């Protein structure tokens, strides 16, 4: 009986009321079911409704603009000739001959044009005749000086002869006087006849006459010397005058010949004729004269070897451009070609309207295909750029916004866009440049990557809706 009683006590009464614990368990089950239902709805919504994202292209550093934070700066401009000359006439006259046309290659000193110089030729002929007359007068004056000097020499010689004769006559007189004194002494001593004294006196008188005549001759010859000296002075003065006249005539002739040479317009340096401004028969002048038909120039010549790239650099980026820095230059006319160069100089003038400064870049080698005003783009390389970067030997790094790179399982990657769906692509990254980062492996140039809204992306093939596109596609 006791066993049966115990079994009876274990029997469950089906009609008993449920306890509070049973009701709480039921509510818990319904709550779990509701949460699962919401999660299922959200999952379906995430699967069916596209995520809204912002995308940007992966581009090479070389296509970054002036505002690129990549550490490199590029600027657009044109090819210019550092040495250019607009050749004009020195005098207002008619253009007789024009010997070159556009694109003509000329050497330094080559004749470009000839001006009308017929009136100048007549003036030169007259000046040459004046020089010939002046030279003849100089010859005559020189002959006159020579004759006067010869006469002076002869007069001086005559003076010397006269002086010798005076000395000779004086010696004769002294001898006659001495003999007179001897004979007078002898006569007083009655050692000689008295008539000998008379003879000696006659000899003295004759000697005195000869001395007087010689003295007179000497005076006359000395006067002739004075006249000859005056004639030499006059002849030399005439020579000086004719020499001055000859110099003046020759100077005038040289001036006219120099003016004639100015009528032959020559190339100031070796180069290429880029513009033909005047034509044969037109009046040309040193400068353009308002109100007339006179041309102010004849041709324009540039030195091909002095071609440079001139670009406008934004004033705020001027500190990033240094003279001597390496530069990579591309020319729009030759796509795909790179021309290495360097910064030659920065022009010391700011354009207030554009807030830019002009910078000049030298080409390492000037290509003969270059023409003035060809469009160029100059990329100024930073000092730490690898060797050969200016020659295009080093590929430009691929850049994407830093926000595009996400890490999954310790592997960096980006979400690439294919139509309206995305795919996660693992990549290898390089240096960070401002708000961009280098992609060294795993991504193709031009690929579109998600930069905003990456948190909403969960799987490959997920649908997206592009809200905004940054950069250039």
C-alpha positions in Angstrom: 0.0 0.0 0.0 2.7 2.3 0.8 4.2 1.8 -2.7 1.0 2.5 -4.4 0.5 5.7 -2.4 3.9 6.9 -3.4 3.2 6.2 -7.1 -0.1 8.1 -6.8 1.7 11.1 -5.4 3.9 11.3 -8.4 1.0 11.5 -10.9 0.4 14.8 -12.7 -2.9 16.4 -12.5 -3.9 17.6 -16.0 -6.5 19.9 -14.8 -4.1 21.9 -12.6 -3.5 25.7 -13.3 -0.1 26.7 -15.0 2.4 28.3 -12.7 4.0 31.8 -13.2 7.3 30.2 -14.2 5.7 28.5 -17.2 4.2 31.8 -18.4 7.6 33.6 -18.3 9.3 30.9 -20.4 6.6 31.3 -23.0 7.2 35.1 -23.2 10.9 34.5 -23.6 10.4 32.3 -26.5 8.2 34.9 -28.2 10.8 37.6 -27.7 13.5 35.4 -29.2 11.3 34.7 -32.2 10.6 38.5 -32.6 14.4 39.3 -32.5 15.1 36.7 -35.1 12.3 38.0 -37.3 13.7 41.6 -37.1 17.2 40.4 -37.8 15.8 38.5 -40.8 14.0 41.6 -42.0 17.2 43.7 -41.6 19.3 41.1 -43.4 16.8 41.0 -46.3 16.8 44.9 -46.4 20.6 45.0 -46.5 20.5 42.4 -49.2 17.8 44.0 -51.3 18.4 47.7 -50.7 21.7 49.1 -52.2 24.2 50.9 -50.0 24.8 54.6 -50.7 28.6 55.3 -51.2 31.0 57.9 -52.6 33.6 56.7 -55.1 36.8 58.0 -56.5 39.2 56.8 -59.2 42.7 55.4 -58.6 45.1 57.7 -60.5 48.8 58.1 -61.1 50.6 60.9 -59.3 51.5 62.5 -62.6 47.9 63.5 -63.3 47.5 65.3 -60.0 46.8 69.0 -60.4 48.3 72.1 -58.7 46.4 71.3 -55.5 47.6 67.8 -55.2 48.8 66.9 -51.7 51.1 64.2 -53.1 54.3 66.3 -52.6 54.6 67.0 -56.3 53.5 70.0 -58.3 52.5 70.3 -61.9 51.7 73.4 -63.9 50.6 74.1 -67.5 52.1 76.6 -69.9 53.7 77.0 -73.3 57.0 76.6 -75.1 58.8 79.9 -75.5 62.2 80.9 -76.9 64.5 82.4 -74.3 66.2 84.3 -77.1 64.0 86.0 -79.6 64.5 89.1 -81.8 62.1 91.2 -83.8 64.4 92.5 -86.5 63.7 96.0 -87.7 65.2 98.7 -90.0 67.5 101.3 -88.5 66.2 104.0 -91.0 62.9 104.8 -92.5 63.1 103.7 -96.1 61.7 101.2 -98.6 62.3 97.5 -98.3 64.1 96.6 -101.5 64.6 92.9 -101.0 63.4 90.3 -98.5 65.5 87.1 -98.7 63.8 84.8 -96.1 60.4 83.3 -95.4 58.8 81.7 -92.3 60.6 78.5 -91.1 63.8 79.5 -92.8 66.9 78.4 -90.8 69.4 81.2 -90.7 73.0 81.6 -89.4 74.4 84.5 -87.4 75.1 87.4 -89.7 73.2 86.0 -92.6 71.6 88.6 -94.9 67.8 88.7 -94.2 66.7 91.8 -96.1 68.1 94.8 -98.1 66.8 98.3 -97.8 66.7 100.9 -100.6 70.1 102.7 -100.6 70.3 104.5 -103.9 70.5 108.0 -102.4 73.1 106.7 -100.0 75.2 105.3 -102.8 75.3 108.7 -104.5 76.4 110.3 -101.2 79.1 107.7 -100.9 80.4 108.4 -104.4 80.6 112.1 -103.5 82.3 111.4 -100.2 84.9 109.2 -102.1 85.6 112.1 -104.5 86.0 114.4 -101.5 88.5 112.0 -100.0 90.4 111.8 -103.2 90.6 115.6 -103.4 91.7 115.8 -99.8 94.4 113.2 -100.4 95.7 115.3 -103.4 95.8 118.4 -101.3 97.7 116.5 -98.6 100.2 115.4 -101.2 100.7 118.9 -102.4 101.1 120.2 -98.8 103.6 117.4 -98.1 105.5 118.4 -101.2 105.4 122.0 -100.1 106.8 121.1 -96.7 109.6 119.1 -98.3 110.5 122.0 -100.7 110.5 124.5 -97.8 112.7 122.3 -95.7 115.1 121.9 -98.6 115.3 125.6 -99.1 115.9 126.0 -95.4 118.7 123.5 -95.5 120.2 125.3 -98.5 119.9 128.6 -96.7 121.6 127.2 -93.6 124.4 125.8 -95.8 124.8 129.3 -97.4 125.0 130.8 -94.0 127.8 128.5 -93.1 129.6 129.2 -96.4 129.2 133.0 -95.8 130.6 132.6 -92.3 133.6 130.7 -93.7 134.2 133.5 -96.2 133.9 136.1 -93.5 136.5 134.2 -91.4 138.7 133.9 -94.5 138.5 137.6 -95.3 139.1 138.5 -91.7 142.2 136.3 -91.7 143.5 138.0 -94.9 142.9 141.4 -93.3 144.7 140.3 -90.2 147.7 139.2 -92.3 147.7 142.4 -94.4 147.6 144.5 -91.2 150.5 142.4 -89.7 152.6 143.0 -92.9 151.7 146.7 -92.8 153.0 147.0 -89.2 156.3 145.2 -90.2 156.9 147.4 -93.2 156.2 150.6 -91.2 158.8 149.4 -88.6 161.3 148.7 -91.4 160.7 152.1 -93.0 161.2 153.9 -89.7 164.4 152.0 -89.3 165.3 153.0 -92.9 165.6 149.3 -93.6 163.0 149.4 -96.4 161.7 151.8 -99.0 158.8 154.1 -98.0 156.6 153.0 -100.9 156.2 149.6 -99.4 154.1 151.0 -96.6 151.7 152.4 -99.2 151.4 149.0 -100.8 150.7 147.4 -97.5 148.0 150.0 -96.7 146.4 149.2 -100.0 146.4 145.5 -99.2 144.8 146.2 -95.8 142.0 148.3 -97.5 141.3 145.6 -100.0 141.2 143.0 -97.2 138.8 145.2 -95.2 136.5 145.5 -98.3 136.5 141.7 -98.6 135.6 141.3 -94.9 132.8 143.8 -95.3 131.5 142.0 -98.4 131.6 138.7 -96.7 129.8 140.1 -93.7 127.1 141.4 -96.0 126.7 138.1 -97.7 126.4 136.3 -94.3 123.7 138.7 -93.2 121.8 138.1 -96.4 122.0 134.3 -96.1 120.9 134.5 -92.5 117.9 136.5 -93.7 117.2 133.8 -96.2 117.2 131.2 -93.4 114.6 133.2 -91.6 112.4 133.3 -94.7 113.0 129.5 -95.2 112.0 128.8 -91.6 108.8 130.8 -92.1 108.1 129.0 -95.3 108.5 125.6 -93.6 106.1 126.7 -90.8 103.5 127.8 -93.4 104.0 124.5 -95.3 103.5 122.5 -92.2 100.4 124.4 -91.2 99.0 123.8 -94.7 99.8 120.1 -94.2 98.0 120.0 -90.9 95.0 121.7 -92.4 94.9 119.3 -95.4 95.4 116.3 -93.0 92.4 117.5 -91.0 90.3 117.9 -94.1 91.3 114.4 -95.2 90.4 113.0 -91.9 87.0 114.7 -92.0 86.4 113.5 -95.6 87.4 109.9 -94.6 85.2 110.0 -91.5 82.2 111.2 -93.5 82.9 108.4 -96.0 83.1 105.8 -93.2 79.9 107.1 -91.7 78.1 106.7 -95.0 79.5 103.3 -95.5 78.4 102.3 -92.0 74.9 103.6 -92.9 75.1 101.6 -96.1 75.9 98.4 -94.1 72.8 99.2 -91.9 70.7 98.9 -95.0 71.7 95.2 -95.1 69.6 93.6 -92.4 71.3 90.5 -90.9 70.4 87.8 -88.5 71.5 88.7 -84.9 72.1 85.0 -84.1 71.6 81.5 -85.5 67.9 80.5 -85.4 64.6 80.2 -87.3 62.4 82.8 -88.8 59.0 82.5 -87.2 57.2 85.5 -88.7 57.6 87.6 -91.8 56.1 91.0 -91.0 57.0 93.3 -93.9 57.0 92.6 -97.7 59.2 93.9 -100.5 58.2 97.4 -101.6 56.8 98.4 -98.2 58.1 101.3 -96.2 59.8 100.1 -93.0 60.9 102.2 -90.0 62.8 101.7 -86.7 59.5 101.7 -84.9 55.9 101.6 -85.9 54.8 105.2 -86.7 51.2 106.0 -85.9 49.2 107.4 -88.8 51.5 105.9 -91.4 51.8 102.6 -93.3 55.4 102.1 -92.2 56.0 98.7 -90.7 57.9 98.7 -87.4 59.7 95.4 -88.0 60.7 93.1 -90.8 61.0 89.5 -89.4 61.1 87.7 -86.1 63.9 85.3 -85.4 64.1 82.9 -82.5 67.1 80.8 -81.3 65.9 77.2 -81.5 68.4 76.0 -79.0 67.0 78.4 -76.4 63.5 76.8 -76.3 62.1 76.6 -72.7 58.9 75.6 -71.0 57.2 78.6 -69.4 54.4 77.8 -66.9 52.2 79.7 -64.4 52.7 78.5 -60.8 50.2 79.4 -58.2 51.6 81.9 -55.8 50.8 79.7 -52.8 52.9 76.9 -54.3 55.9 79.0 -55.2 58.0 77.6 -52.2 57.8 74.2 -53.9 59.6 75.4 -57.0 63.4 75.8 -56.7 65.8 76.8 -59.4 67.9 73.8 -60.4 65.2 71.4 -59.3 64.4 68.5 -61.6 61.3 68.6 -63.8 59.4 66.2 -66.0 58.0 67.9 -69.0 55.3 66.7 -71.4 54.2 68.3 -74.6 50.6 68.0 -75.7 51.7 67.7 -79.4 53.7 64.5 -78.5 51.5 62.4 -76.2 53.3 59.6 -74.4 56.7 61.3 -74.6 58.6 62.6 -71.6 61.2 65.3 -71.9 63.5 65.6 -68.8 64.5 69.1 -67.7 65.1 71.4 -64.8 63.9 74.7 -63.3 66.0 77.4 -65.0 64.6 80.5 -63.2 61.6 82.0 -61.6 60.5 85.4 -63.1 60.4 88.1 -60.4 56.9 89.3 -61.1 53.5 88.2 -59.7 50.4 88.4 -61.9 48.0 90.1 -59.5 44.9 89.1 -61.5 45.7 85.4 -61.5 48.0 85.2 -58.4 50.6 83.3 -60.4 54.3 83.5 -61.0 55.9 82.5 -64.2 58.6 79.8 -64.0 61.0 78.8 -66.8 62.2 75.2 -67.3 65.2 74.1 -69.5 64.9 71.0 -71.6 67.8 68.7 -71.1 67.8 68.3 -74.9 65.8 70.6 -77.1 63.8 68.5 -79.6 63.8 70.0 -83.2 60.1 69.4 -83.4 59.4 72.0 -80.7 57.6 75.1 -81.9 56.8 78.3 -79.9 53.5 78.3 -78.0 53.2 74.5 -78.0 51.2 73.6 -74.9 53.3 71.9 -72.1 52.9 70.6 -68.6 55.8 70.7 -66.2 55.9 68.4 -63.2 58.2 69.7 -60.5 59.8 66.8 -58.8 60.5 66.9 -55.0 64.2 66.5 -53.9 63.6 62.9 -52.7 62.2 61.8 -56.1 64.0 58.6 -57.3 66.7 59.0 -60.0 65.3 58.8 -63.5 61.8 60.1 -62.4 62.3 63.2 -64.7 62.9 60.9 -67.6 59.8 58.7 -67.0 61.9 55.7 -66.2 60.2 55.4 -62.8 56.5 54.6 -62.9 54.3 57.2 -61.1 52.8 55.7 -58.0 49.1 54.8 -58.0 47.1 56.9 -55.5 43.8 56.5 -53.8 42.2 58.4 -50.9 43.3 57.0 -47.6 39.7 56.5 -46.6 39.3 53.9 -49.3 41.7 51.4 -47.7 40.1 49.1 -45.2 41.7 46.2 -43.3 40.1 42.7 -43.2 41.8 39.9 -41.5 44.9 42.0 -41.1 45.0 42.5 -44.9 44.6 46.0 -46.4 42.2 46.2 -49.3 39.8 48.5 -51.2 36.2 48.1 -52.4 36.2 48.4 -56.2 33.1 49.3 -58.1 31.8 47.2 -61.1 28.6 48.7 -62.3 26.2 48.8 -59.3 28.1 46.2 -57.3 31.3 46.1 -55.3 34.2 43.7 -54.8 36.8 43.7 -52.1 40.3 43.6 -53.5 43.4 43.0 -51.3 46.2 45.5 -52.0 49.7 46.4 -50.8 50.1 50.0 -49.7 53.1 52.4 -49.8 53.8 55.9 -48.5 51.0 58.2 -47.4 50.9 61.5 -49.2 48.6 63.9 -47.4 45.1 62.4 -47.6 46.1 59.9 -50.2 48.1 56.7 -50.1 50.2 54.8 -52.6 49.0 51.4 -53.9 52.0 49.4 -54.9 50.2 46.2 -55.9 46.7 44.7 -56.4 44.9 47.6 -58.1 44.7 48.8 -61.7 45.0 52.4 -62.8 41.6 53.9 -63.3 39.8 51.5 -61.0 36.9 53.1 -59.1 37.1 52.6 -55.4 34.7 53.4 -52.5 35.9 56.2 -50.3 32.8 56.9 -48.2 30.2 54.4 -47.0 32.6 51.5 -46.6 31.1 50.6 -43.2 27.9 49.5 -45.0 29.7 47.1 -47.3 29.7 43.4 -46.2 30.4 41.1 -49.1 31.5 40.9 -52.7 28.6 41.5 -55.1 26.7 43.8 -52.8 24.7 46.3 -54.6 25.5 50.1 -54.2 24.1 53.4 -55.2 26.7 56.1 -56.0 25.9 59.3 -54.3 29.0 61.4 -55.3 32.1 61.0 -57.3 35.4 62.6 -56.2 38.2 63.4 -58.5 38.2 62.5 -62.2 36.8 59.3 -63.8 
